[in-house]
Amino acid sequence: MNDRWTRSKITPQDILQQKKETDNNTKTTCRYLREESVNGEAAAVYSTHTETEDDKVDVQVWISKIKGLPLREELDVDVGGKLGKSHSSMRYEYGNVQPPRL
């Protein structure tokens, strides 16, 4: 955060508990779409569609065939009503990443 490593206050157990609670009220599908290149790197493209009683989320993600890491992501959220729809596009770069010094 702000070019500095910070320790998350959320524990892995918190994330698992939240996932268990939302899984009961969520309908999600995931499927492989195709292979594409992202900045010259081979990637598998997957799509997910998630629906809850509050929103619908569609995601396309490009996963590196070599490193297994996400390279790109397109996210569309529809919450309906006045808040409507949003679109986000993300690009992931992994150069010069180093863990914090302890």
ZISULTA-V691770 format. One record per pair of residues at least 24 apart in sequence whose C-alpha atoms are under 10 Angstrom apart, sorted by the first residue. I is the first residue (numbers start at 1). J is the second residue. Records with the same first field share a line. If there is no record, write none. Layout:
I = J / J
This chain:
4 = 100
5 = 98 / 99 / 100 / 101
6 = 100
7 = 100
22 = 52
23 = 52
24 = 52
25 = 51 / 52 / 53
26 = 50 / 51 / 52 / 53 / 54 / 55 / 56
27 = 51 / 52 / 53 / 56
28 = 52 / 56 / 57 / 58
29 = 58
30 = 58 / 59 / 60
31 = 60
32 = 60 / 61
33 = 60 / 61 / 62
34 = 62
35 = 62 / 63 / 64 / 65
36 = 62 / 63 / 64 / 65
37 = 62 / 63 / 64 / 65 / 71
38 = 62 / 63 / 64 / 71 / 72 / 91
39 = 71
41 = 65 / 66 / 67 / 71
42 = 66 / 67 / 71
43 = 67 / 68 / 69 / 70 / 71 / 72
44 = 68 / 70 / 71
45 = 70 / 71 / 72 / 73
46 = 73
47 = 73 / 74 / 75
48 = 75
49 = 76 / 77
50 = 77
51 = 77 / 78
52 = 79
53 = 79
54 = 78 / 79 / 80
55 = 79 / 80 / 84 / 85
56 = 80 / 85
57 = 85 / 86 / 87
58 = 87
59 = 87 / 88 / 89
60 = 89
61 = 90 / 91
62 = 91 / 92
69 = 93 / 94
70 = 94
